[in-house]
Amino acid sequence: MSQFSPPNAVITGLGPVSVIGIGKQDFSRALTEGTRPQLDQVPDTDIDCYSISAPLPCPLAPHRRKRIDRTTELALSAADLAIKDAGLSSGNERWAVSFGSALAGFSCGEKDHISYLNHGPAGIPLPFATRLIGASLPGHISIHYGITGSATANADSCAAGNRAVTEALHMIQRGEADVVIAGAAEAPLSALTAESLKRLRVMSTSGTCRPFTDDRDGFILAEGAAALVIESESHARARGAHIYAHLSGYGNTAEAHHMTTPQPTAQPVAQAMRKALANAHIQSEDIDMISVHGSATPQNDANEAHAIQQIFSDRCPAIYAAKGQLGHSLGAASALELAAICLALEGTCEIPQITPALGLIPVDTKKPKAILKNAFGFGGINSSLVLQAAD
């Protein structure tokens, strides 16, 4: 009996929608130049944030855009950019969608709730129920592009982007799809969301996000989205697609400890990285760079650094801490960071490497060949992915 070999998965399209640039070219340029977004404030608060002021390239007609929330608008914009970047147009039964968001339409629901309190049931917008839920993101993407293979949503907090891409990898490996539109989106810039995070003391009070430094004091809340086109390698090569990177392996673990605090031993985080390396069939010394979760909170950065030391005891790879430049867009953060490392693996973008504290002494790299991407979220959700440069 012949042994089944699962299809390889590759990334062929990128659709970043970020506070430093929209679309691959602007995003790549801003990453290389170290562009910093302008500090803004969450409406009706004194809380710092990064917002997107540029028009979104949402493919919906204006009358349809009025019926969706901003998170779904961000997701559709990212998906459209990624699909076009991949040289594709419309889907079919061999396409699928896997999209995540920590809060989905919660911020929109906050505004609609105020309208309800002021005007009663008549103040509830008709599409309120559908734009509140996370399924709105893959649902609208599948509707617009005629994708009938599968549409799935996750709400895996700040690991939602990583987990959406992990599910895309599973779909490809199981032979369920040839093309998966995967990513995450977040529009968390509302008073209730921001004030609740402020009460948890996870956001910076200094106006800067400084991951893995001794004086870190939290993150800057941001909005954003990113979509990636994940294909089976055979499908991509058959149509002559440009390949940014191979999606080589994944690792998931749970803290089983506390909703917001990781285990002091850092074992679950370390185990997620070990699983990803094993699943990719590579060793720790093969990793050139780690794209850290790096939320810049005192406890979580220290925990991640401790886990890195457990895996890379003798040689720490280069460290990329994206939230210092992009802010923290919660569920969308890891999707945007995956887009950034795809550009780094392609060699068209030099993402900034940091000199961290916390006992880490990394080895800089000019052109990484293998990158480990970490993402961790409330609920004790840990996710690691391995991406490798295309041949």
Secondary structure, DSSP 8 states (H G I E B T S, - for coil): --------EEEEEEEEEETTEESHHHHHHHHHHT-----EE-TTS--EEE---S-----S-HHHHTTS-HHHHHHHHHHHHHHHHTT-----TTEEEEEE-SSTTHHHHHHHHHHHHHHGGGGS-TTHHHHHSTTHHHHHHHHHHT--SEEEEE--GGGHHHHHHHHHHHHHHTTS-SEEEEEEEE---SHHHHHHHHHTT-B-SSS---TTSTT---B-EE-EEEEEEEEEHHHHHHTT----EEEEEEEEEE--S-SS---TT-HHHHHHHHHHHHHHT--GGG--EEE------HHHHHHHHHHHHHHSSS-EEEEE-THHHH-B-GGGHHHHHHHHHHHHHHTS---------TT--EE--SS-SEEEEEEEETTTEEEEEEEEE--
